[in-house]
Amino acid sequence: MKTTITILGSGTCVPSLKRSSCSVLIEMAQEKLLLDSGPGTMHRLLQTGVEIFELTHICYSHFHPDHTGELVPLLFANKYPDACKRNRPLALFAGKGFNRFFSGLKSVYGEWIDLRPGMLTVTEIDGSRYFAKKFNTFQIETISVNHREESIAYKITPPNGLSVVYSGDTDYSDNLISLAQNADLLICESALPDDKKVPGHLSPSLAGRIATSAGVKKLVLTHLYPECDQVDIAAQCRKTYQGALIIAEDLMQITL
């Protein structure tokens, strides 16, 4: 049973016609799961032929707008024009403080982001320790990473047993190495070239070091600021990683 991963947004907060903000779609069995939903996500979903009513889970790595910016529009769009098109609950997951974060959104938007009774669940994850939850056809695992207090990375294991790890935003992280051990695919942020690295984010060679330490089979570099398009970030990553390497582009698909 194949799993399809689509990079919906490979960019950052910087407006770009080439790269939307962060989002990844995982399609497996009857599930359609989003990792983050930055600005541009719904447009990219339409380009893949997926309707928002088909989404079953959204997992947020942290609360920055380039990762959560389309949560409110997505919920609002689930109400109109035909709310009964959603026939399964939408499950939201995120790290420490998500209940407060979501309550803040509700205080502003109120009923505009209320779905029908039973059609929305919200789960806050304590990122200070390892978390795992099994569903009928897949498993979610998380652990904290080094970006913000609520920042967590995700490991998704579909029915075929091939694992996908999503770093979210992070600096170098032993926790990420642990979560990604022997993963089939690591989708890892690589925000800026090696000589422009900033605290709280990875560079290509550091992402490569994490992938090598974890023994991942395939590495995708994403969350790319415009500076990454001006240099050979693949060559920088190759200093520390010799496995299969992909530089993310919007709407790129990977099958496991």
C-alpha positions in Angstrom: 0.0 0.0 0.0 1.7 3.2 -1.2 2.0 6.4 0.7 2.2 9.7 -1.3 3.9 12.7 0.2 3.4 16.1 -1.5 5.4 19.2 -0.6 2.7 21.8 -0.8 4.9 24.6 0.5 8.7 24.6 0.5 9.2 28.2 1.5 9.1 30.5 4.5 7.4 33.8 5.7 9.0 35.6 2.6 6.4 36.1 -0.1 7.3 34.1 -3.2 5.6 33.0 -6.4 7.9 29.9 -6.4 7.6 28.7 -2.8 4.5 28.8 -0.6 4.8 28.8 3.1 5.3 25.5 5.0 3.0 22.6 4.4 3.2 18.9 3.6 0.4 16.5 2.6 0.6 12.8 3.4 -1.9 10.5 1.7 -2.2 7.0 3.0 -5.0 4.5 3.0 -8.2 6.6 3.7 -6.2 9.3 5.5 -5.1 12.7 4.3 -2.8 14.4 6.8 -1.3 17.9 6.7 1.9 18.8 8.4 1.5 22.6 9.0 -0.7 24.9 6.9 1.1 28.1 6.1 -0.3 30.7 3.7 -0.9 29.2 0.2 -1.8 25.7 1.5 -5.4 25.6 0.2 -4.4 26.9 -3.2 -1.7 24.2 -3.4 -4.2 21.5 -2.3 -6.5 22.5 -5.1 -3.6 22.1 -7.5 -3.1 18.5 -6.3 -6.8 17.7 -6.7 -7.4 17.4 -2.9 -10.4 19.1 -1.3 -10.2 20.5 2.2 -13.2 18.3 3.2 -11.0 15.3 2.6 -8.4 16.3 5.2 -8.5 14.1 8.3 -5.6 15.4 10.4 -3.5 18.6 10.7 -0.3 18.4 12.7 1.3 21.7 13.7 5.0 21.9 14.4 4.7 25.3 16.1 2.6 28.5 16.0 4.5 30.9 13.7 2.2 32.3 11.0 4.2 30.7 8.2 3.1 27.4 9.6 -0.4 28.1 11.0 -1.5 31.0 8.8 -4.2 29.1 6.9 -5.8 27.3 9.9 -8.5 30.0 10.3 -9.3 30.2 6.6 -9.3 26.4 6.3 -11.8 26.0 9.1 -14.0 28.8 7.8 -14.0 27.2 4.3 -15.1 23.9 5.8 -18.4 25.6 6.8 -19.2 27.0 3.3 -20.6 26.5 0.8 -21.6 22.9 1.6 -20.6 21.9 5.2 -22.1 18.5 4.8 -19.3 17.6 2.4 -17.2 16.9 5.5 -18.2 13.4 6.7 -15.3 12.7 9.0 -14.0 14.8 12.0 -10.9 16.9 11.4 -8.3 16.2 14.1 -5.8 19.0 15.1 -2.6 18.3 16.9 0.1 20.7 18.2 2.5 21.3 21.0 2.4 23.0 24.4 0.0 26.0 24.6 -2.2 24.9 21.6 -5.4 25.0 23.7 -4.6 28.6 24.6 -3.6 29.4 21.0 -6.8 28.0 19.6 -8.9 29.6 22.3 -7.4 32.9 21.2 -8.5 32.3 17.7 -12.0 31.4 18.9 -12.1 34.7 20.9 -11.6 36.6 17.6 -13.5 34.5 15.1 -16.1 32.8 17.2 -18.6 30.7 15.3 -16.9 31.4 12.0 -14.4 28.7 12.8 -16.9 26.3 14.6 -17.5 23.1 12.6 -20.6 20.9 13.1 -20.7 19.1 16.4 -18.3 16.2 16.4 -16.5 17.4 13.3 -13.4 19.0 15.1 -11.1 17.7 17.8 -8.1 19.6 19.3 -5.2 17.7 21.0 -2.4 19.5 22.8 0.8 17.5 23.0 3.3 17.9 25.9 6.4 18.2 23.9 8.7 17.8 26.9 8.4 14.0 26.5 8.0 11.5 23.7 4.4 11.2 22.5 2.8 8.4 20.4 -0.7 7.8 19.3 -1.9 4.9 17.1 -4.8 5.2 14.8 -6.6 2.5 12.8 -4.1 2.7 9.9 -1.1 4.7 11.0 0.8 6.1 14.0 2.0 9.6 15.0 5.0 10.1 17.2 6.4 13.4 18.4 9.3 14.9 20.3 10.4 18.5 21.1 13.0 20.2 18.9 15.0 23.4 19.3 13.1 26.4 18.0 10.3 27.6 20.3 8.8 26.3 23.5 6.0 24.4 21.7 8.1 23.2 18.8 7.8 19.5 18.0 8.9 17.2 15.2 6.6 14.4 13.9 7.1 10.9 12.8 4.3 9.4 10.7 4.3 5.6 10.1 1.7 4.6 7.5 0.1 1.1 7.0 3.1 0.0 4.9 5.5 0.6 7.8 7.6 3.1 5.9 8.3 6.1 8.1 8.2 9.8 7.3 9.8 12.4 9.7 9.0 16.1 9.6 11.4 18.3 11.5 9.4 21.5 11.6 11.6 24.5 12.4 14.6 23.6 14.5 18.2 24.1 15.3 20.5 21.1 15.7 18.6 18.6 17.8 19.5 15.3 19.4 15.8 14.6 19.8 15.3 14.9 16.1 18.1 12.4 15.5 16.4 10.0 17.9 13.0 10.4 16.3 14.4 10.0 12.8 16.4 6.8 13.5 16.4 4.7 10.3 13.5 6.7 8.8 12.7 6.1 5.2 12.2 9.8 4.6 13.3 12.9 6.6 11.7 16.2 5.5 14.1 18.6 7.2 14.2 22.4 7.4 17.3 24.0 5.9 16.4 27.6 6.2 19.6 29.3 5.1 23.0 28.5 3.5 25.8 27.4 5.8 27.5 30.9 5.9 24.2 32.6 6.8 22.9 30.2 9.5 20.9 31.9 12.3 19.9 30.6 15.7 16.8 28.3 15.8 17.3 27.1 12.2 19.4 24.6 10.4 21.7 25.0 7.4 22.3 22.3 4.7 25.4 20.8 6.3 23.7 20.6 9.7 20.6 19.0 8.2 22.9 16.5 6.5 24.7 15.8 9.8 21.3 15.0 11.4 20.3 12.7 8.5 23.6 10.9 8.7 23.5 10.5 12.5 19.9 9.1 12.2 20.7 6.8 9.3 17.8 8.1 7.2 17.3 6.6 3.7 16.2 9.8 2.0 16.5 13.5 2.9 14.4 16.4 1.6 15.6 19.9 2.4 12.7 22.4 2.8 11.7 25.6 4.5 14.1 27.4 2.1 14.6 31.2 2.3 15.4 33.0 -1.0 19.1 32.9 -0.2 19.0 29.1 -0.7 18.1 29.6 -4.3 21.3 31.6 -4.9 23.8 28.9 -3.9 24.3 25.1 -4.3 22.7 23.9 -1.0 22.9 20.3 -2.3 26.7 20.6 -2.4 26.7 22.0 1.1 24.6 19.1 2.4 26.9 16.6 0.6 29.7 17.6 3.0 27.9 15.7 5.7 25.3 13.4 4.0 25.8 10.9 1.1 22.4 9.3 1.0 19.5 10.1 -1.4 18.9 13.9 -1.4 16.1 16.0 -2.7 15.8 19.8 -2.7 12.1 20.6 -2.1 9.9 22.3 -4.6 6.2 23.2 -4.3 3.9 20.3 -5.6 6.8 17.8 -5.6 5.5 14.3 -4.9 7.4 11.4 -3.3 6.0 7.9 -3.1 7.0 5.4 -0.4 
